[in-house]
Amino acid sequence: TDSHTRSSSKESFMVFDNIKQDEAIYRMHYHDNDKISAQNFFEQGLMDEDTINDLRFCSKELEAIFLYKTLTHEYLSETADFINAFSKDLELSGEFRDIAYALRGLSVTLSSLVAGHDFTRASSKMIKTVIDSIIEDLVSWTQHVLIDKDAVDIHYLDASLLANIAQLGLSIKNLSPTEPCDEEELELF
C-alpha cells in the first residue's frame, strides 16, 4: 500500500493540494452544452424509482439531523450514516459518481471524528456550520432534482458541494490538539 492509502481517514478522502482540488472543482463546472435538466434526466430513465425513494428518505433523515443544535457524537454518527447511504444511492447512477465519491469520503471523515475527537467551542461551531451547509445543499438538491424536477442543471450543486467538503476536510486537518469541551458546552444557539 502506498503512503496515501495509509494516511488517516480524515485526510484520505480528499486531495488537499490546491492544484488537484482546483482541477476536481473545474471538472464539476459544466458548460452550457453539458447541462442536463432534471426533466431530461428522468425522461431518459437514468435513475430507477427505488433509488429515488432511497435518496428522498436519506434527505428527510438529514433534514431531521440538521435540527440538532450542537456538534455531538450522535450528530456526527447519524450524519455519517445517512451521507454514506446517500452516496451509495447516488453511485448507482453513473451521472453522479464524482459527488458520490466525495460524499463517501465525507462519511468516512465524519465517522473518524466520532471515534474520539474533542473540539473546542469555536471549532465545533465552525465544523457544525460547514456540515449543516452540506446537509442543506443535499436537501435542496433532492428537492429540486428528484422531487420537483425543476432544476435546469442536475449538476448545479456539484462544484459548491465539493468545495464545502474540501473546506471541512481542511478545517478538520488543521485542528490543533486542544482541551476537550463537554457536549453540553457545545450549544450553538
Steps between C-alpha positions, in 0.01 A plus 500: 500500500631845420530773760183673378278205589671469837416860589226565748142479380447872553776572247450217254159595364617820338821609335583819682747658263349797319583388145321166526212652696459776240506240220228297673285808552553610138385158376179554692429835333303388202470717193161598357515227238563239774198592711231240555171620642327293767211449258736362229684285751180325604362477147815307410434259787848545646392423858255237620212572736645298790821706492299822486295391801814403692656841428179675611504299823863589570424864427213504750720340765778753434245779528401369846866478604548861388281605795761389755631807677838361599785300352472172687624151428138402426469786248826397329410130498152547358622751243779263392256210466247686287761672286655158437161356401437805279837451328434130434167583339652778290774268386239273339458769237827553313397862453581579864807287573729800571267639763432150637874451547538833680201425725633153583828659603312754710317215672832329583636828635195559720518141627864553596399804702246291690783269602617744762574854401434781743439850378520845644184706491631703204610198296176311568294799387704537180486127420125479565438808285682344204330161548162673525574684176574168329177352638300801379655462155411130482142561619457784248649291218264214583204737494588666168635199312307200634171637630409820314719411200537872430880521499632643172823310561517186714865583570435853627622408845803283423779760516354675805456173684853386419636835619308472830627145553855615427458791744383261771789263430754781525340634816511160667855434380615833643342454843761522767483286809308696757333450827181298475163663534193314632213442266284718726737793442465471124164677485494712187184703543 
